[in-house]
Amino acid sequence: MDKLRIAVIGVGRISVMHLGAIKYLKDIAELVAVCDIKTDRAKETAGKYGCRAYTDYIEMLDKEKPDAVHICTPHYLHTPMARACFEKGIAVLTEKPMGIGYEDCLKTVEMAERKNLLYGVIFQCRYNDSSVLVKKAVASGKLGKIESVVSTLTWSRPDSYYSESDWKGTWDKEGGGVVIDQVIHSLDLANWIIDDEIVSIGASIANRGHKTVTVEDTAEGMIEYKNGVKYGFYCMNNYGCDEPVAIKFFAEKGKAFLTYDYAYIEYNNGSTERAETTAPDVVYGGGKDYWGFMHVRQIEQFYKALQGKERLEISAREALKTQKIINSIYESAKSGEKIIFGGGDNK
Ligand SMILES: NC(=O)c1ccc[n+]([C@@H]2O[C@H](COP(=O)([O-])OP(=O)(O)OC[C@H]3O[C@@H](n4cnc5c(N)ncnc54)[C@H](O)[C@@H]3O)[C@@H](O)[C@H]2O)c1
């Protein structure tokens, strides 16, 4: 089978996780081009990875005709870029979040489905051995019915994190702060593991310490599920350091504790299980510890789906559930009202 021809749009901070993974997956995929509006970045990356450089992504799509594009640009560009790819019959793997507004994301998912094109969204933490252990313990019934879930995220994103970026910390380009950018992974993991229909979300947001931006650096809320699960979350990126995130599941037959790369389960009968995520032997060449190591697993799964060998696991349709949670948190915080879900909105 011919190798998949891959292109990447946006070669900023996160791109090393994609470029390193594509290089590692050289038996099934080939990086043909990268694009960035910053000419130096595009040229330097193309030189390093041995592919062509572009500064206009439409020109790149037209000339290279890749099988799939990875979108690693600021949030507000994710959906228009995905639609431009679909217009040209090209599959898309986009970084989280899939977009800023729910309706816009839904429209983009429907377009991909109409054109029968693969559309995946990166939520690499689902591939951690730790996440898989807890997911299996719940899905198999071993932990029994979940009763309550709580998650905390206390990270540090100083003012310089925002001032050094031309899009982070803005409502129009990032779409929010700690909710849409950082705690999105915890919300996605918890909701994926709980795996039930949401009935309501009530939340509040605040900016308690960042002087140069207006987006929230703190949020808390309660997500209630049809099966009675109550999931409470608290997050702030105005903390003194990056503490490991924590998600705790309290269930009928025991309790599970999950950080992104470690999990511990204690059953009521005294038995225990634990998992520590083993890093794959891919060399990403940089990246932050809190991004984990699992981009390569999700990218490989996306490529196998593109080759028709497997079903796409984290499709954009699946990621819409998390997008709905994010948008409902903002809607609830801004209106002061609990957001009531209609049947099927999130399941
Ligand atoms: N999965 C994760 O854990 C994780 C971690 C960090 C970032 N991300 C996500 O990755 C995405 C990018 O974040 P980042 O931190 O790398 O941002 P960044 O600002 O470092 O990089 C974005 C790049 O896109 C380029 N760009 C902007 N407009 C463009 C255009 N029209 N055409 C081509 N290139 C363009 C910029 O010049 C820049 O190089 C975001 O969606 C972010 O949320 C995900």
The ligand as an ORCA input file, in Angstrom:
! r2SCAN-3c Opt
* xyz 0 1
  N      -2.963     18.267     22.770
  C      -2.311     19.026     23.637
  O      -2.014     18.628     24.759
  C      -1.923     20.422     23.228
  C      -0.891     21.097     23.892
  C      -0.549     22.375     23.448
  C      -1.254     22.979     22.397
  N      -2.271     22.282     21.824
  C      -3.077     22.889     20.761
  O      -2.293     23.041     19.583
  C      -2.756     24.178     18.847
  C      -1.580     25.116     18.583
  O      -1.069     25.555     19.827
  P       0.461     26.032     19.955
  O       0.715     26.186     21.398
  O       1.342     25.167     19.134
  O       0.350     27.486     19.273
  P       1.509     28.332     18.594
  O       1.047     29.748     18.580
  O       2.823     28.021     19.224
  O       1.553     27.753     17.107
  C       0.568     28.042     16.154
  C       1.253     28.220     14.809
  O       0.258     28.433     13.806
  C       0.772     29.412     12.897
  N      -0.326     30.024     12.144
  C      -1.192     30.979     12.563
  N      -2.036     31.311     11.547
  C      -1.706     30.526     10.491
  C      -2.198     30.398      9.169
  N      -3.225     31.146      8.728
  N      -1.604     29.530      8.337
  C      -0.546     28.776      8.761
  N      -0.019     28.864     10.003
  C      -0.607     29.718     10.858
  C       1.507     30.390     13.794
  O       2.424     31.211     13.072
  C       2.194     29.435     14.775
  O       3.481     29.039     14.325
  C      -3.876     24.765     19.688
  O      -5.093     24.261     19.237
  C      -3.592     24.279     21.086
  O      -4.721     24.213     21.933
  C      -2.597     21.032     22.199
*
